[in-house]
Protein backbone atom coordinates (compact mmCIF):
# COMPACT_ATOMS: atom_id res chain seq x y z
CA UNK A 1 0.00 0.00 0.00
CA UNK A 2 1.42 3.48 -0.86
CA UNK A 3 3.15 5.32 1.98
CA UNK A 4 0.72 8.23 1.61
CA UNK A 5 -2.12 5.96 2.67
CA UNK A 6 -0.45 4.39 5.69
CA UNK A 7 -1.68 7.19 7.98
CA UNK A 8 -5.20 6.03 7.26
CA UNK A 9 -4.65 3.15 9.70
CA UNK A 10 -3.95 2.97 13.43
CA UNK A 11 -4.65 0.82 16.48
CA UNK A 12 -5.62 3.13 19.32
CA UNK A 13 -6.90 0.37 21.63
CA UNK A 14 -3.30 -0.53 22.49
CA UNK A 15 -3.11 2.81 24.34
CA UNK A 16 -5.03 1.04 27.12
CA UNK A 17 -3.42 -1.42 29.59
CA UNK A 18 -2.31 -4.61 27.89
CA UNK A 19 -4.55 -6.87 29.98
CA UNK A 20 -7.53 -5.19 28.27
CA UNK A 21 -6.74 -7.36 25.24
CA UNK A 22 -4.67 -10.16 23.77
CA UNK A 23 -2.73 -9.81 20.54
CA UNK A 24 -3.85 -12.44 18.05
CA UNK A 25 -2.88 -13.74 14.63
CA UNK A 26 -5.96 -14.21 12.45
CA UNK A 27 -6.32 -17.64 10.90
CA UNK A 28 -5.91 -17.06 7.15
CA UNK A 29 -8.76 -18.48 5.13
CA UNK A 30 -7.89 -21.26 2.68
CA UNK A 31 -9.20 -21.11 -0.91
CA UNK A 32 -10.71 -17.72 -0.13
CA UNK A 33 -13.11 -15.90 -2.40
CA UNK A 34 -14.21 -12.27 -2.00
CA UNK A 35 -17.97 -12.51 -2.35
CA UNK A 36 -18.75 -8.83 -2.11
CA UNK A 37 -17.33 -5.53 -0.95
CA UNK A 38 -19.49 -2.65 0.15
CA UNK A 39 -18.68 0.04 -2.38
CA UNK A 40 -21.53 2.22 -1.09
CA UNK A 41 -20.01 2.29 2.38
CA UNK A 42 -16.52 2.99 1.05
CA UNK A 43 -17.87 5.88 -1.01
CA UNK A 44 -19.89 7.33 1.89
CA UNK A 45 -16.88 7.40 4.17
CA UNK A 46 -14.38 8.25 1.47
CA UNK A 47 -12.30 5.19 2.33
CA UNK A 48 -9.76 4.42 -0.37
CA UNK A 49 -9.54 0.66 -0.18
CA UNK A 50 -9.24 -1.42 -3.32
CA UNK A 51 -10.88 -4.77 -3.91
CA UNK A 52 -7.43 -6.34 -3.52
CA UNK A 53 -6.87 -4.60 -0.16
CA UNK A 54 -10.19 -5.80 1.15
CA UNK A 55 -9.63 -9.34 -0.07
CA UNK A 56 -6.29 -9.61 1.76
CA UNK A 57 -7.71 -8.14 4.97
CA UNK A 58 -10.98 -10.05 4.97
CA UNK A 59 -9.37 -13.39 4.23
CA UNK A 60 -6.84 -12.77 7.01
CA UNK A 61 -3.85 -12.95 4.69
CA UNK A 62 -2.33 -9.47 5.12
CA UNK A 63 -3.03 -6.20 6.93
CA UNK A 64 -1.89 -2.63 6.32
CA UNK A 65 0.87 -1.09 8.40
CA UNK A 66 -0.69 0.46 11.47
CA UNK A 67 -3.13 -2.35 12.13
CA UNK A 68 -2.50 -4.63 15.12
CA UNK A 69 -5.08 -7.45 15.39
CA UNK A 70 -6.23 -8.03 18.96
CA UNK A 71 -9.06 -9.66 20.88
CA UNK A 72 -10.73 -7.56 23.57
CA UNK A 73 -11.50 -8.75 27.08
CA UNK A 74 -14.91 -7.94 28.60
CA UNK A 75 -17.71 -9.59 30.56
CA UNK A 76 -21.47 -9.15 30.58
CA UNK A 77 -24.92 -10.35 31.52
CA UNK A 78 -26.24 -13.06 29.21
CA UNK A 79 -29.97 -13.72 29.52
CA UNK A 80 -29.83 -11.92 32.87
CA UNK A 81 -26.90 -13.85 34.37
CA UNK A 82 -23.41 -12.45 34.80
CA UNK A 83 -20.70 -14.26 32.83
CA UNK A 84 -17.11 -13.36 33.77
CA UNK A 85 -15.52 -15.40 30.98
CA UNK A 86 -16.33 -13.33 27.91
CA UNK A 87 -14.23 -11.60 25.27
CA UNK A 88 -13.76 -11.57 21.51
CA UNK A 89 -14.03 -15.28 20.85
CA UNK A 90 -14.27 -15.27 17.05
CA UNK A 91 -13.11 -11.86 15.96
CA UNK A 92 -10.20 -9.47 16.04
CA UNK A 93 -10.19 -5.69 16.27
CA UNK A 94 -7.78 -4.80 13.46
CA UNK A 95 -7.61 -1.11 14.29
CA UNK A 96 -9.09 2.12 13.04
CA UNK A 97 -9.39 3.64 9.57
CA UNK A 98 -9.72 7.36 8.86
CA UNK A 99 -12.60 8.61 6.72
CA UNK A 100 -12.82 11.70 4.50
CA UNK A 101 -13.79 13.82 7.51
CA UNK A 102 -10.69 12.64 9.41
CA UNK A 103 -12.81 10.56 11.78
CA UNK A 104 -11.60 7.10 12.74
CA UNK A 105 -13.77 3.98 12.57
CA UNK A 106 -13.10 0.58 14.10
CA UNK A 107 -12.52 -2.32 11.71
CA UNK A 108 -13.23 -5.74 13.17
CA UNK A 109 -12.56 -9.04 11.39
CA UNK A 110 -15.20 -11.62 12.29
CA UNK A 111 -14.73 -15.37 12.03
CA UNK A 112 -10.94 -15.25 11.97
CA UNK A 113 -10.21 -18.17 14.30
CA UNK A 114 -9.60 -18.94 17.94
CA UNK A 115 -8.58 -16.37 20.52
CA UNK A 116 -7.83 -16.69 24.25
CA UNK A 117 -11.54 -15.98 24.82
CA UNK A 118 -12.98 -18.60 22.46
CA UNK A 119 -13.59 -21.04 25.30
CA UNK A 120 -14.78 -24.21 23.53
CA UNK A 121 -15.53 -22.50 20.23
CA UNK A 122 -13.59 -22.72 16.98
CA UNK A 123 -13.55 -18.95 16.47
CA UNK A 124 -14.99 -19.25 12.99
CA UNK A 125 -18.10 -17.85 11.31
CA UNK A 126 -20.32 -19.57 8.81
CA UNK A 127 -21.60 -18.09 5.57
CA UNK A 128 -25.19 -18.05 6.81
CA UNK A 129 -24.55 -15.70 9.74
CA UNK A 130 -22.06 -13.59 7.76
CA UNK A 131 -24.59 -12.87 5.00
CA UNK A 132 -27.27 -12.04 7.56
CA UNK A 133 -25.07 -9.47 9.30
CA UNK A 134 -23.93 -8.09 5.96
CA UNK A 135 -27.53 -7.46 4.91
CA UNK A 136 -28.98 -6.13 8.16
CA UNK A 137 -26.37 -3.41 8.55
CA UNK A 138 -27.47 -1.90 5.24
CA UNK A 139 -31.16 -2.37 6.00
CA UNK A 140 -31.09 -0.64 9.39
CA UNK A 141 -28.78 2.15 8.26
CA UNK A 142 -31.09 2.99 5.37
CA UNK A 143 -34.00 3.10 7.83
CA UNK A 144 -32.11 5.72 9.83
CA UNK A 145 -31.28 3.45 12.78
CA UNK A 146 -27.72 3.60 14.17
CA UNK A 147 -25.95 0.34 13.39
CA UNK A 148 -22.69 -1.32 12.61
CA UNK A 149 -22.16 -2.15 8.94
CA UNK A 150 -19.90 -4.46 6.96
CA UNK A 151 -17.22 -3.57 4.44
CA UNK A 152 -16.59 -6.94 2.84
CA UNK A 153 -17.28 -10.65 3.03
CA UNK A 154 -15.21 -13.70 2.02
CA UNK A 155 -16.09 -17.36 1.82
CA UNK A 156 -14.17 -20.57 1.26
CA UNK A 157 -14.62 -24.27 0.72
CA UNK A 158 -13.53 -24.94 4.32
CA UNK A 159 -16.25 -26.62 6.35
CA UNK A 160 -17.36 -25.47 9.81
CA UNK A 161 -19.28 -27.75 12.16
CA UNK A 162 -22.51 -26.32 13.53
CA UNK A 163 -25.76 -28.30 13.47
CA UNK A 164 -24.37 -29.49 10.12
CA UNK A 165 -21.19 -28.81 8.17
CA UNK A 166 -21.47 -25.29 6.75
CA UNK A 167 -19.16 -23.21 4.54
CA UNK A 168 -16.78 -20.88 6.36
CA UNK A 169 -16.94 -17.11 5.97
CA UNK A 170 -15.15 -14.03 7.29
CA UNK A 171 -16.25 -10.43 7.14
CA UNK A 172 -15.12 -6.99 8.23
CA UNK A 173 -17.43 -4.98 10.45
CA UNK A 174 -17.11 -1.21 10.79
CA UNK A 175 -18.31 0.68 13.87
CA UNK A 176 -17.74 3.87 15.83
CA UNK A 177 -16.38 1.67 18.59
CA UNK A 178 -16.33 -1.91 19.79
CA UNK A 179 -16.52 -0.93 23.46
CA UNK A 180 -19.50 -2.67 25.05
CA UNK A 181 -21.42 -2.23 28.28
CA UNK A 182 -19.61 -5.40 29.30
CA UNK A 183 -16.22 -3.67 29.21
CA UNK A 184 -17.32 -1.40 32.05
CA UNK A 185 -18.89 -4.32 33.92
CA UNK A 186 -15.57 -6.17 33.79
CA UNK A 187 -13.58 -3.25 35.17
CA UNK A 188 -16.18 -2.63 37.88
CA UNK A 189 -15.79 -6.26 38.95
CA UNK A 190 -12.02 -5.76 38.98
CA UNK A 191 -12.47 -2.78 41.28
CA UNK A 192 -9.77 -0.73 39.55
CA UNK A 193 -11.17 2.81 39.48
CA UNK A 194 -8.20 4.28 37.62
CA UNK A 195 -8.60 1.82 34.78
CA UNK A 196 -12.33 2.52 34.65
CA UNK A 197 -11.43 6.18 34.20
CA UNK A 198 -8.96 5.25 31.46
CA UNK A 199 -11.64 3.38 29.54
CA UNK A 200 -14.20 6.15 30.04
CA UNK A 201 -11.72 8.73 28.72
CA UNK A 202 -10.93 6.47 25.77
CA UNK A 203 -14.63 6.30 24.89
CA UNK A 204 -14.89 10.09 25.18
CA UNK A 205 -11.83 10.60 23.00
CA UNK A 206 -12.92 8.17 20.26
CA UNK A 207 -16.73 8.39 20.31
CA UNK A 208 -17.83 11.50 22.21
CA UNK A 209 -15.04 14.08 21.79
CA UNK A 210 -17.52 16.90 22.52
CA UNK A 211 -17.40 15.80 26.17
CA UNK A 212 -13.64 16.35 26.38
CA UNK A 213 -14.12 20.02 27.24
CA UNK A 214 -15.80 19.13 30.55
CA UNK A 215 -12.89 19.47 32.97
CA UNK A 216 -14.71 18.35 36.11
CA UNK A 217 -14.04 14.61 36.12
CA UNK A 218 -17.24 13.46 37.81
CA UNK A 219 -19.37 15.70 35.62
CA UNK A 220 -17.59 14.41 32.51
CA UNK A 221 -18.28 10.78 33.37
CA UNK A 222 -21.86 11.59 34.34
CA UNK A 223 -22.43 13.19 30.95
CA UNK A 224 -20.82 10.17 29.27
CA UNK A 225 -23.22 7.79 31.03
CA UNK A 226 -26.20 10.01 30.23
CA UNK A 227 -25.21 10.24 26.56
CA UNK A 228 -24.75 6.48 26.25
CA UNK A 229 -28.20 5.90 27.76
CA UNK A 230 -29.75 8.57 25.54
CA UNK A 231 -28.32 7.03 22.37
CA UNK A 232 -29.38 3.56 23.50
CA UNK A 233 -32.94 4.80 24.02
CA UNK A 234 -33.04 6.41 20.56
CA UNK A 235 -31.74 3.23 18.96
CA UNK A 236 -34.33 0.99 20.63
CA UNK A 237 -37.14 3.42 19.81
CA UNK A 238 -36.00 3.07 16.22
CA UNK A 239 -36.12 -0.72 16.48
CA UNK A 240 -39.67 -0.64 17.81
CA UNK A 241 -40.88 1.74 15.12
CA UNK A 242 -39.72 -0.52 12.28
CA UNK A 243 -40.71 -3.79 13.97
CA UNK A 244 -37.12 -4.97 14.45
CA UNK A 245 -36.27 -7.70 16.97
CA UNK A 246 -32.61 -7.96 17.96
CA UNK A 247 -32.92 -11.33 19.67
CA UNK A 248 -29.91 -11.30 22.02
CA UNK A 249 -29.78 -8.09 24.02
CA UNK A 250 -27.10 -9.27 26.40
CA UNK A 251 -25.03 -6.45 27.92
CA UNK A 252 -21.96 -7.68 26.04
CA UNK A 253 -23.96 -7.05 22.85
CA UNK A 254 -24.71 -3.42 23.73
CA UNK A 255 -22.44 -0.74 22.22
CA UNK A 256 -21.59 2.40 24.16
CA UNK A 257 -22.02 4.27 20.85
CA UNK A 258 -25.71 3.35 20.73
CA UNK A 259 -25.26 1.38 17.52
CA UNK A 260 -27.11 -1.86 16.80
CA UNK A 261 -24.45 -4.44 17.49
CA UNK A 262 -23.66 -8.16 17.41
CA UNK A 263 -26.44 -9.56 15.27
CA UNK A 264 -27.67 -13.05 15.96
CA UNK A 265 -31.14 -14.42 15.24
CA UNK A 266 -32.65 -11.01 14.46
CA UNK A 267 -35.95 -10.55 12.63
CA UNK A 268 -38.38 -7.95 11.44
CA UNK A 269 -41.97 -8.64 12.43
CA UNK A 270 -44.26 -10.23 9.87
CA UNK A 271 -47.68 -10.38 11.53
CA UNK A 272 -47.84 -7.78 14.28
CA UNK A 273 -47.22 -10.12 17.20
CA UNK A 274 -46.39 -7.84 20.08
CA UNK A 275 -44.69 -10.59 22.07
CA UNK A 276 -42.88 -12.14 19.11
CA UNK A 277 -39.69 -14.05 19.99
CA UNK A 278 -37.26 -14.29 17.09
CA UNK A 279 -34.67 -16.40 18.94
CA UNK A 280 -35.87 -19.94 19.64
CA UNK A 281 -33.13 -20.24 22.27
CA UNK A 282 -34.96 -17.53 24.25
CA UNK A 283 -37.37 -19.90 25.95
CA UNK A 284 -38.51 -17.35 28.53
CA UNK A 285 -39.15 -14.59 26.00
CA UNK A 286 -36.71 -12.25 27.71
CA UNK A 287 -35.86 -10.55 24.42
CA UNK A 288 -39.30 -10.56 22.81
CA UNK A 289 -40.25 -7.54 20.70
CA UNK A 290 -42.44 -6.13 23.47
CA UNK A 291 -39.65 -6.47 26.04
CA UNK A 292 -36.89 -4.64 24.16
CA UNK A 293 -37.49 -1.17 25.70
CA UNK A 294 -37.52 -2.63 29.22
CA UNK A 295 -34.43 -4.74 28.58
CA UNK A 296 -32.68 -1.66 27.22
CA UNK A 297 -33.53 0.05 30.51
CA UNK A 298 -32.32 -2.99 32.52
CA UNK A 299 -29.04 -3.00 30.60
CA UNK A 300 -28.59 0.72 31.20
CA UNK A 301 -29.18 0.18 34.92
CA UNK A 302 -26.44 -2.46 34.90
CA UNK A 303 -24.14 -0.01 33.13
CA UNK A 304 -25.07 2.64 35.67
CA UNK A 305 -24.10 0.30 38.48
CA UNK A 306 -20.72 -0.21 36.78
CA UNK A 307 -20.24 3.58 36.88
CA UNK A 308 -20.99 3.75 40.62
CA UNK A 309 -17.30 4.06 41.46
CA UNK A 310 -16.96 7.08 39.17
CA UNK A 311 -20.07 9.19 39.81
CA UNK A 312 -22.70 9.81 42.46
CA UNK A 313 -25.84 7.68 42.64
CA UNK A 314 -28.00 10.74 41.92
CA UNK A 315 -26.24 11.20 38.57
CA UNK A 316 -26.84 7.55 37.73
CA UNK A 317 -30.51 7.91 38.58
CA UNK A 318 -30.71 11.04 36.40
CA UNK A 319 -29.17 9.14 33.48
CA UNK A 320 -31.63 6.26 33.89
CA UNK A 321 -34.56 8.68 33.99
CA UNK A 322 -33.17 10.33 30.87
CA UNK A 323 -33.27 6.95 29.11
CA UNK A 324 -36.97 6.62 29.96
CA UNK A 325 -37.83 10.17 28.87
CA UNK A 326 -35.81 9.89 25.67
CA UNK A 327 -37.32 6.56 24.70
CA UNK A 328 -40.89 7.70 25.33
CA UNK A 329 -40.46 10.86 23.26
CA UNK A 330 -38.57 9.17 20.41
CA UNK A 331 -41.03 6.31 20.22
CA UNK A 332 -44.04 8.64 20.23
CA UNK A 333 -42.52 10.73 17.44
CA UNK A 334 -41.40 7.84 15.25
CA UNK A 335 -44.59 5.83 15.61
CA UNK A 336 -46.75 8.91 15.21
CA UNK A 337 -45.05 9.62 11.90
CA UNK A 338 -45.79 6.07 10.75
CA UNK A 339 -49.46 6.92 11.17
CA UNK A 340 -48.99 10.08 9.13
CA UNK A 341 -49.29 12.30 12.22
CA UNK A 342 -47.00 15.21 11.48
CA UNK A 343 -47.07 16.52 15.06
CA UNK A 344 -47.69 13.62 17.46
CA UNK A 345 -49.02 14.57 20.92
CA UNK A 346 -48.76 12.69 24.20
CA UNK A 347 -52.34 11.37 23.94
CA UNK A 348 -51.35 9.54 20.74
CA UNK A 349 -49.46 6.95 22.79
CA UNK A 350 -52.81 5.36 23.74
CA UNK A 351 -54.00 5.36 20.14
CA UNK A 352 -50.72 3.78 18.99
CA UNK A 353 -50.82 1.09 21.68
CA UNK A 354 -54.46 0.27 20.98
CA UNK A 355 -53.72 -0.04 17.26
CA UNK A 356 -50.84 -2.47 17.81
CA UNK A 357 -53.02 -4.59 20.09
CA UNK A 358 -55.76 -4.64 17.46
CA UNK A 359 -53.25 -5.55 14.75
CA UNK A 360 -52.03 -8.39 16.95
CA UNK A 361 -55.56 -9.67 17.62
CA UNK A 362 -56.38 -9.44 13.89
CA UNK A 363 -53.13 -11.17 12.85
CA UNK A 364 -52.35 -8.44 10.35
CA UNK A 365 -48.96 -7.68 8.87
CA UNK A 366 -47.09 -4.93 10.76
CA UNK A 367 -45.53 -3.35 7.66
CA UNK A 368 -48.28 -3.77 5.09
CA UNK A 369 -50.84 -2.14 7.37
CA UNK A 370 -48.88 1.11 7.40
CA UNK A 371 -48.31 0.90 3.65
CA UNK A 372 -52.07 0.75 3.11
CA UNK A 373 -52.66 3.85 5.24
CA UNK A 374 -51.73 5.86 2.14
CA UNK A 375 -55.10 4.75 0.68
CA UNK A 376 -57.12 5.71 3.76
CA UNK A 377 -59.88 8.14 2.87
CA UNK A 378 -59.21 8.36 -0.87
CA UNK A 379 -60.56 6.63 -3.96
CA UNK A 380 -58.63 3.48 -3.08
CA UNK A 381 -59.90 3.31 0.50
CA UNK A 382 -61.34 -0.12 -0.26
CA UNK A 383 -57.80 -1.54 -0.44
CA UNK A 384 -57.37 -0.60 3.21
CA UNK A 385 -60.78 -1.85 4.36
CA UNK A 386 -60.49 -5.07 2.33
CA UNK A 387 -57.27 -5.84 4.21
CA UNK A 388 -58.36 -5.07 7.77
CA UNK A 389 -61.75 -6.77 7.19
CA UNK A 390 -65.04 -5.50 8.54
CA UNK A 391 -65.49 -5.54 12.31
CA UNK A 392 -66.83 -3.28 15.01
CA UNK A 393 -63.35 -2.83 16.42
CA UNK A 394 -61.86 -1.71 13.12
CA UNK A 395 -64.87 0.48 12.29
CA UNK A 396 -64.35 2.23 15.62
CA UNK A 397 -60.63 2.55 14.89
CA UNK A 398 -61.33 4.22 11.53
CA UNK A 399 -63.52 6.83 13.20
CA UNK A 400 -60.81 7.61 15.75
CA UNK A 401 -58.20 7.90 13.00
CA UNK A 402 -60.41 10.23 10.94
CA UNK A 403 -60.83 12.47 13.98
CA UNK A 404 -57.09 12.47 14.65
CA UNK A 405 -56.05 13.46 11.10
CA UNK A 406 -58.82 16.03 10.65
CA UNK A 407 -56.59 18.89 11.82
CA UNK A 408 -53.86 18.35 9.21
CA UNK A 409 -53.89 18.49 5.45
CA UNK A 410 -53.98 15.34 3.34
CA UNK A 411 -50.78 16.29 1.46
CA UNK A 412 -49.03 16.62 4.84
CA UNK A 413 -50.25 13.18 5.91
CA UNK A 414 -49.25 11.57 2.63
CA UNK A 415 -45.76 13.10 2.73
CA UNK A 416 -45.32 12.00 6.33
CA UNK A 417 -46.27 8.44 5.41
CA UNK A 418 -44.00 8.48 2.37
CA UNK A 419 -41.03 9.60 4.48
CA UNK A 420 -41.59 7.19 7.37
CA UNK A 421 -43.21 4.01 6.09
CA UNK A 422 -40.74 1.72 4.31
CA UNK A 423 -42.09 -0.23 1.36
CA UNK A 424 -39.33 -2.84 1.49
CA UNK A 425 -38.42 -4.88 4.57
CA UNK A 426 -35.68 -7.48 5.00
CA UNK A 427 -37.92 -10.30 6.17
CA UNK A 428 -36.30 -13.52 7.32
CA UNK A 429 -37.51 -15.55 4.36
CA UNK A 430 -35.85 -13.04 2.01
CA UNK A 431 -32.57 -13.28 3.91
CA UNK A 432 -32.82 -17.07 3.68
CA UNK A 433 -33.33 -16.92 -0.10
CA UNK A 434 -30.18 -14.80 -0.42
CA UNK A 435 -28.20 -17.16 1.83
CA UNK A 436 -29.25 -20.22 -0.18
CA UNK A 437 -28.34 -18.56 -3.48
CA UNK A 438 -24.97 -17.38 -2.13
CA UNK A 439 -24.19 -20.84 -0.76
CA UNK A 440 -24.80 -22.26 -4.23
CA UNK A 441 -22.37 -19.75 -5.75
CA UNK A 442 -24.92 -17.24 -7.02
CA UNK A 443 -24.03 -13.83 -5.53
CA UNK A 444 -26.38 -11.82 -7.75
CA UNK A 445 -29.24 -11.79 -5.20
CA UNK A 446 -26.79 -10.55 -2.55
CA UNK A 447 -25.58 -7.78 -4.87
CA UNK A 448 -29.14 -6.80 -5.77
CA UNK A 449 -30.43 -6.67 -2.23
CA UNK A 450 -27.44 -4.71 -0.97
CA UNK A 451 -28.58 -1.99 -3.39
CA UNK A 452 -32.35 -2.39 -2.94
CA UNK A 453 -32.12 -2.21 0.85
CA UNK A 454 -30.50 1.21 0.53
CA UNK A 455 -33.81 2.65 -0.74
CA UNK A 456 -36.54 1.22 1.52
CA UNK A 457 -38.91 4.17 1.03
CA UNK A 458 -38.75 4.11 -2.77
CA UNK A 459 -40.75 1.74 -4.94
CA UNK A 460 -38.02 0.42 -7.22
CA UNK A 461 -39.45 -0.36 -10.64
CA UNK A 462 -38.14 -3.92 -10.38
CA UNK A 463 -40.89 -4.65 -7.83
CA UNK A 464 -43.57 -3.96 -10.40
CA UNK A 465 -42.53 -7.11 -12.24
CA UNK A 466 -44.48 -10.30 -11.40
CA UNK A 467 -41.41 -12.18 -10.16
CA UNK A 468 -40.62 -9.46 -7.61
CA UNK A 469 -43.98 -7.95 -6.68
CA UNK A 470 -44.50 -10.33 -3.76
CA UNK A 471 -41.55 -8.83 -1.87
CA UNK A 472 -43.70 -5.76 -1.13
CA UNK A 473 -46.60 -7.88 0.14
CA UNK A 474 -47.13 -9.87 3.35
CA UNK A 475 -45.36 -13.23 3.06
CA UNK A 476 -47.10 -16.54 2.60
CA UNK A 477 -47.95 -18.35 5.83
CA UNK A 478 -45.03 -20.79 5.44
CA UNK A 479 -42.60 -17.84 5.31
CA UNK A 480 -43.91 -16.02 8.37
CA UNK A 481 -42.36 -15.81 11.81
CA UNK A 482 -39.22 -17.80 11.08
CA UNK A 483 -37.22 -18.18 14.32
CA UNK A 484 -33.50 -18.83 14.42
CA UNK A 485 -30.98 -19.85 17.07
CA UNK A 486 -27.85 -18.14 18.39
CA UNK A 487 -25.54 -20.50 16.51
CA UNK A 488 -22.94 -18.85 14.30
Order of alpha helices (4+ residues) and beta strands (2+ residues): beta-beta-beta-alpha-alpha-beta-beta-beta-beta-beta-beta-alpha-beta-beta-alpha-alpha-alpha-beta-beta-alpha-alpha-alpha-alpha-alpha-alpha-alpha-alpha-alpha
